[in-house]
């Protein structure tokens, strides 16, 4: 019974955090799992600040709906992640941190 409850809770959280958009597969540009990475995480207090940082880093406006971004290179193990400041241990900003970390590990992995 406890296993069923945990499974249902995980399914609910996955649907809640992912939202209505269907998940995409992972197509690894590279794979840095098992490697030592240097990661800098920058948190922002507002979407306005986050979008301004995206504009400053890339020279382009933030795409609509953007709630985080990562910058990496194929030749170094340095990665910079920008997210909104998390407010709770399992809020959307924590999920975004995990998503952006995947970019540090796999590059442009969206299929």
N, C-alpha and C positions, 0 to 999 in steps of 0.2 A: 504494500500500500504506500509506504514512504517513497519507494522508487517511482511509482506512478505519479505521486504528487510532485516530486522533483522534476520528472520529465515534463509534466504538464506546465509547471512553472517556467521551465526553460523555453518551452515552445511559446508560451505567452509572451515572455520577455523578448524573444527573438522577433515575434510579429510586432510587438509594441515598439521596439527600438528601430527595426528596419522600416516600418511603416508600410505603405501600400505599394511601393515600387518593388518590382521583382528583383531578387538578387542576381548579380552577374557572376559568371564563372571567373576563374583566375587563370590568366595567361601571363606567366612570369616573364618579364623582360630580362631579369637576372635573378639569382637566388643567393641571398646573403645570410641565410640561416646558418647558425654555427660560427659565424664570423663575429669579431669584435667590431662594433659600430660606435661611432661618436655621434650622439644625437642631442640636438638642442631643441627643447620644447619651449615655445613662447605662447603664453596665454593672453587673451584679450578680454576686456570687460564688456565689449559690445560688438555687434555685427559691423557697425560703422568702423571701429578700430581694426577689426579683422580684415574687412574689405580694403581699407586704406593700406594695410600692410601688404596685401596681395598686389595691389597696384604699385606700391613702392618696390617690391621684390621683382615682379615680372614685367612692369611697365604696361600692363594691360588691366582693364577693369575686372573685378571679380565676376565670375559667371553667376547668373541668377540662382539662388538657393544654396550657394556655397556656405558651408558652416565650418570649414577647416581646409588646410592644404599642407602639402609637404614639398620640400625642395630637396633634390638629390642629384648626384651625378653618377654616371656609370663607372667612372674611374677612381672614385674615392669612397671610403666608407663613412663619409660625413652626410648627415641628413638633418634638416631643420623642419620642425613641425609647428604649425600655427593652428591653435584651436581657441574656442571660447572657454573662459574660465569655468571648470566644473563646479557645480553647486552642491551636488549630492554624489554618493559613491557610484551609483548606477544611472546617471542621467545621460542624455544624448551626447553631451560633450565628452564623456568618458568613452562612449562607443565610437565617437569620431576620432579620438586619440588612437584607439586600436586600428581603425581603418587607415589613418595616416601612417601608423607604424608599418602597416603592410606595404605601403609605398616605399618605405625605407628598406624593407626586406626584398621586395619584388619589383620595384620600379613601377612603370605604367602597366598595372596588371589587369585593368578592366578589359573584358572581351568586347 
